[in-house]
């Protein structure tokens, strides 16, 4: 293999591994939290009850919190909160139904 080709291949491999490592680190930072006992929770396409329901998570489940954002105020099992947890792409649940152990943010803000 020529020196230039080896450099390009090596550079590509290094860039790929850097991106792969960053993605692995980001997924490693996502924590999972239990939902309120006995509550099935609606997952919405945005941070408010006026957004469409995408799916419903059954009682006894846990959810990953990728990031959090402010939205509509909701009263639930764990009090009243304006924090919405992003659990997947375009999928949000009210933090009032998630046992995070905090009244504030426990993850990075959605950007």
C-alpha positions in Angstrom: 0.0 0.0 0.0 1.4 3.4 -0.9 2.3 5.9 1.9 -0.5 8.2 0.9 -3.2 5.5 0.7 -2.0 4.1 4.1 -2.3 7.6 5.6 -5.8 8.0 4.2 -7.0 4.6 5.5 -5.3 5.2 8.8 -6.9 8.6 9.1 -10.3 7.3 8.2 -10.0 4.5 10.8 -8.9 7.0 13.5 -11.9 9.3 12.7 -14.3 6.4 12.7 -13.0 5.1 16.1 -13.2 8.6 17.5 -16.9 9.0 16.4 -17.7 5.4 17.6 -16.0 6.2 21.0 -18.0 9.4 21.4 -21.3 7.6 20.6 -20.4 4.9 23.1 -19.6 7.5 25.8 -22.8 9.3 25.2 -24.9 6.2 25.5 -22.9 5.2 28.6 -24.0 8.5 30.2 -27.7 7.8 29.8 -29.3 6.6 33.0 -32.5 4.7 33.4 -35.2 5.6 35.9 -38.3 3.8 37.1 -41.8 5.1 36.4 -44.3 5.8 39.2 -45.6 2.6 40.7 -48.8 1.3 39.1 -48.8 4.1 36.4 -48.7 3.5 32.7 -47.3 6.6 31.1 -48.2 8.3 27.8 -45.2 9.1 25.6 -45.7 12.3 23.6 -44.0 13.7 20.5 -43.1 16.9 22.4 -42.9 18.4 25.9 -46.6 18.9 26.6 -50.0 17.2 26.8 -51.1 19.0 23.6 -48.6 16.9 21.6 -49.8 13.6 20.1 -49.4 10.4 22.1 -46.7 8.3 20.4 -47.1 5.2 22.6 -47.9 4.2 26.2 -45.3 2.7 28.5 -46.7 0.0 30.8 -46.6 0.2 34.6 -43.5 -1.2 36.2 -41.2 0.0 33.4 -38.1 2.2 33.5 -37.1 4.8 31.0 -33.7 6.2 29.8 -33.4 9.9 30.1 -31.3 11.2 27.2 -31.9 14.9 28.0 -34.5 17.1 29.6 -36.4 20.2 28.6 -38.9 22.6 30.0 -42.5 22.3 28.8 -46.1 22.2 30.0 -46.7 21.9 33.8 -48.0 18.5 34.7 -49.1 17.2 38.1 -48.4 13.5 38.6 -47.3 10.9 41.2 -44.1 12.8 42.1 -45.6 16.3 42.3 -46.0 19.0 39.7 -43.2 19.6 37.2 -42.5 21.5 34.0 -39.6 19.2 33.2 -40.0 16.7 30.4 -37.7 13.8 29.8 -36.6 12.9 26.3 -36.5 9.1 26.3 -35.9 8.6 22.5 -36.0 10.6 19.3 -39.1 12.8 19.5 -40.5 11.0 22.5 -41.1 12.8 25.8 -42.6 11.9 29.2 -43.5 14.2 32.0 -40.9 14.1 34.8 -43.8 14.1 37.3 -44.2 10.4 36.6 -40.5 9.4 36.7 -38.6 8.6 39.9 -35.4 10.6 39.4 -35.0 11.4 43.1 -34.8 15.1 42.3 -37.2 18.0 41.7 -34.7 19.5 39.2 -32.7 18.4 36.2 -30.8 15.1 36.4 -29.6 15.1 32.8 -28.3 17.6 30.3 -30.8 20.0 28.8 -32.0 19.1 25.3 -30.4 21.4 22.8 
